[in-house]
């Protein structure tokens, strides 16, 4: 089942959002917020042709790593850039 959702998320990587459809960026942001307890301030997820980029600020490296792990699970084979700052 995990593989099916990963392929569905990957399929959305290059597709624009259409009426009511959640984009991959929105999905990743929603799950990251949920799994990190909203601890990432200013969370921004960009899905580009060269991969997925995470931005924001959090208080611990654990939170940053957790966000990366969640995003990697949803982004499939897309490259991931974790630019979340720990402060």
N, C-alpha and C positions, 0 to 999 in steps of 0.2 A: 504494500500500500504506500509506503514511503516513497518508493521509486515513481509511482504514478503521479504523486503530487509534485515531485521534483521535475518530471517531464512537462507537466502542465505549466509550472512556473517558468520553465525555460522557454516554452512555446510563446509566452507572453513577452519575452525579452525584446523582440523587435516589432511588436504590434502596438499601435496606438490604442488608447482607451476608447471604448465605444459606450454608448448609453448604459450606465449602470454597471459596467464591467470594472472590476478592480484591477488596476495596473500592477505589475510586478513591484514597482517602487512602493506603492501604497501597501501592498501585502507585506513586504519586507519590513517597512516602517511599523506597521501595526503589530506584527509578531515580535519585533525587537523591543518595542515599548512594553508589550505584555511580559515578555521573558525577563526584562531588566527592571521591571517595576517602575518604569517611567524615569529611571535615573539618568538618562541621557538628555541633557538640555540642548535644545535647538537641533534635534535630530533631523537630518536631511539625507534622503536616499536618492541617488541619481542612477538611472539605468541608461547607459550609453552603448554605442556600438562596440566599444572596446571593453565593456564590463560594467560592474556595479561599484559605486563609490558611496561610502558611509562618511558622514560628517556630523559633528556635534561635540559636546563636552560631557565628561563624566568624572566622578571622583576617584575611580579605581581602575587599575589595569584589568582586574577581574571582569568588571562591567564591560570594558572595551572588548576583551576577548570573548565574552559571552555574546555580545552583539555580532561579532564577526562569525562566530560559530553558527548562530541562527541564520544570518544572511547567506552563508555558504550553503546551508542546507536547502534554502529556497532558490538560490541563483543557479543551481545546477553546475554546469561546466563553465559558466561565465567567470572571467577574472574578477577578483574582488580587491578593492583598495580601501583599507580601513584608515581613514583620516580623522577618526575620533580623537580628540585631545583629552588627556588626563590632567586634571588640575585640582 
